[in-house]
Amino acid sequence: MIIRKISVGPDYKSGAMHYIVGQSILGNTYEIDTIRLNSETDCFEVWIKKEEEVVLWKEFTSNMPISIENNINF
């Protein structure tokens, strides 16, 4: 499955941080490129891009409260 959105935090509506593929971040200088689960570290990774450069921005361990929304194409 392709992850479209990850929400991290104990309260989805008011206390979680939401990260969505395509979202502009860091003063509109980067865009979220990919969100994926690293099976080796059991961490969710948020990768960002600026032009052709793609870098790992954030990692969240699986013992944090996390909600995942997958990309569904009909």
C-alpha positions in Angstrom: 0.0 0.0 0.0 1.0 3.6 -0.6 0.7 5.8 2.4 -0.9 9.2 1.6 -1.2 10.6 5.1 0.3 10.0 8.5 -1.0 11.6 11.7 1.2 11.4 14.8 -0.1 12.2 18.3 -2.5 11.0 21.0 -5.6 13.1 19.9 -6.3 12.9 16.1 -8.4 16.0 15.9 -6.6 18.5 18.2 -3.3 17.1 19.3 -1.8 15.2 16.3 0.5 16.5 13.6 -0.6 15.6 10.1 1.7 15.0 7.2 0.3 14.5 3.7 2.2 13.6 0.5 2.3 16.8 -1.7 2.1 19.1 1.3 4.4 22.2 1.2 6.6 22.5 4.3 9.5 24.5 5.7 8.3 27.9 4.3 7.2 26.4 1.0 10.8 25.4 0.2 10.1 21.6 0.3 7.3 19.2 -0.4 6.5 15.9 1.2 7.5 13.3 -1.4 7.0 9.9 0.3 5.7 8.4 3.5 6.8 4.8 4.1 7.3 2.1 6.7 10.9 1.0 7.0 10.6 -2.7 7.8 14.2 -2.9 9.1 13.8 -0.2 11.8 10.0 -0.5 12.2 9.8 3.3 11.8 7.6 5.4 9.6 9.7 7.8 7.5 8.7 11.1 5.9 10.8 12.0 2.8 10.8 15.5 1.4 12.0 17.0 -1.9 13.2 20.2 -3.3 13.7 20.2 -7.1 15.6 16.9 -7.7 16.9 16.5 -4.1 15.0 14.0 -1.9 16.0 13.7 1.8 14.8 11.9 4.9 13.1 14.6 7.1 11.4 12.7 10.0 11.1 9.3 11.5 8.4 8.1 13.9 8.7 4.9 15.9 5.8 2.4 16.0 5.3 2.9 19.7 4.0 6.4 19.1 0.3 7.0 18.5 0.1 6.9 14.7 -2.8 6.9 12.2 -2.2 6.0 8.6 -4.3 6.8 5.6 -3.5 4.9 2.4 -3.8 6.2 -1.1 -6.7 4.5 -2.8 -7.2 4.8 -6.5 -10.5 3.8 -7.9 
